[in-house]
């Protein structure tokens, strides 16, 4: 069981990284930075920041639903949090339309975003692709997409089987709580 995708939190995370970059960024670079943030959060705290699903694609690991928000044409009959704050791609660049706030993010998550941007924000998108290809959980999908599980990331990050089991139990409990709360 997985925690439901939180579009608002994913949007705030992406918007903050765009803000740190001056408001515009290659969406490939953005998706790589978001993956690094989620990966590091999972290894440190046993949960991701964006609550998105991760997949291996030709150019490295990506956040599946966030990539869809970036690349799929916005539906005219439905306004999304993402499209209110982040532009559609123009020449593979996205830009911040307006501040998305940080109320969904903890101080620790914002500090992690700052840390990841400080370390990787100056790298160009192709260097980030090379870096992402070096993550042990990435598999070459040869034109497709292969799911990356939390277990894959945790194992690649050196967690023991016992630590992984404890994190998975906690994530299952959070997902169940999320499901029960959203049903009410």
N, C-alpha and C positions, 0 to 999 in steps of 0.2 A: 504494500500500500504506500502511496506517495502523498505528500502534502500537496494540496491544490496549488496550481500556478497562481502567483500573486502579481498580476499585471502592474498594479500600482507600484509595488516594491521594485519590480524589475525596471520600470520606467524611471523611478527616482534614482536607482543605481546607475543606469545608463546616462541620465540627465546630469548627474553629479560628475561623472567622468567627462562628459562633453564640456561641462562648465570648467573643469580643471584644464581642459585643452583649449579653452578660448571660444567654445561654442560650436566648433565644426571638427569632424573627424571622419576618416574612412570608416565605413561600417564594418569592414573586415577587421580593422584595428580595434574598433569598439567591441566586437563580438569576442575577439581574443582576450582583451583586457577583462571583459565580464567573465569569461571562462576561468581565467587565472584567479579572479576574486572568489568565485564560487569554489574552485578547487582548494584554495588556501583556507577559506572559511571552513570547509568540510574537514580538512586535515587538522585545523586548530580546535574547532568547536563542535564538530560532529553534525553540522548542518550547513546548508548553503545560504547565501544571501538572497538570491533571486527566486528560489524554489522552482527553477526551470529544470527540464530534462536535458541531459547532455548526450550528444552523439558524435561519433567520429565521422568526419567528412573529408573529402580530398585535401582540403587546405587546413586540416587539423580539427581539434575538438571545437564544438560550438554549442550554444544554448539553443535548443530546438525551437521552442515557442517564441523566443525573442527574435531569432532569425526570421521566423515567419512574420512577426510584427514589422520587421524592417523591410523585407522583400516582397511581401504580398500586398497587392493593391488594397487600399482601405475601402471598406464597404461604405457606400454613400448612405445607407440606411442605418448605420451603426457608428456612433462616435466612440472611440476607445481612448483610454487614458494616454496610451502611447502617442496616438496621432494628435492629441491636444498639445503635447510637449516636445515631440521629436518629429522632424520633417521626414517625408519620403526621401529616398536616395536621389541625389542629383549628381551624375558622374561619380557614382560609388561613394559619395559623401553624404552624411546626415548632419543636420544642425539642430541645435537647441532652439525651439520656438519660444518657450517660456519656462521659467523656473518651475520645477515639479515638487519642490519642497523636499524635506528629509524626514517627515514625521513617521514614515514606515521603517526607517533605519535606526538602529541603535548607535550610540556613540562609538562603540567598538567596531561596528560595521563601517561607519564613516572613516574611522581611523585606518581600517584595512584598505578602503578605497584610496585614501591618501598615500598609504604605503605602497600599494601596487602601482599607482600612477607615478609616484616618485621613482620607483625602480624600473618600470617598463614603459612609461608614458612617452619617453623620447625615442623609443625604438620605432622604426617604420613598420608598416603592416607585414612586409615580407620577412623581416627579422622575427616578428612575432609568430608568423606561420612556421618558420624554422624551429623556433623555441617550442611551439605547441606540438610539432611532429616528434620532438624528443621526449615528450611525456610518455611514460611507459604504458599508460592506459589507452593511448591512441592506437588504433589499428587502421591500416590502409583499407578503405572501403571499396576501392577501385570503381569509383563513380557512384556508389550508393551511399548509404548511411548505416552505421552500426551503433546501436545503443551503448552508452558508457554508463555502467551502474555505479552507485555510490561505492559498492564493494571494490570495483575496479580501481577507483581513485584512491580509496583508503589503502588497498593492498600496494598500489604503486607508490604511495606515500610512506610505506614502511610500517603500517599498523599491523599488529598481531591479529590472529584469528579471534582471540578473545575480545580485543578492543573493537574489532569490526562488528562482532556479534552484539556487543553492548550498544554501539552506535546505531546499528540497524534496529534493535529493539526500541531505543529511544525515538528514532525517526518513525517507526510504526505507531508508537503511542501518540506522537504529535500528529500524524496523519489521521488517526482515529479521532482524536480530539477535534481536529480541523473539520472532519467530515460531520461529526455530531453537531458542532456549532453552526456549520453552514446549513444543516437540515432544519434548524429552528428558525 
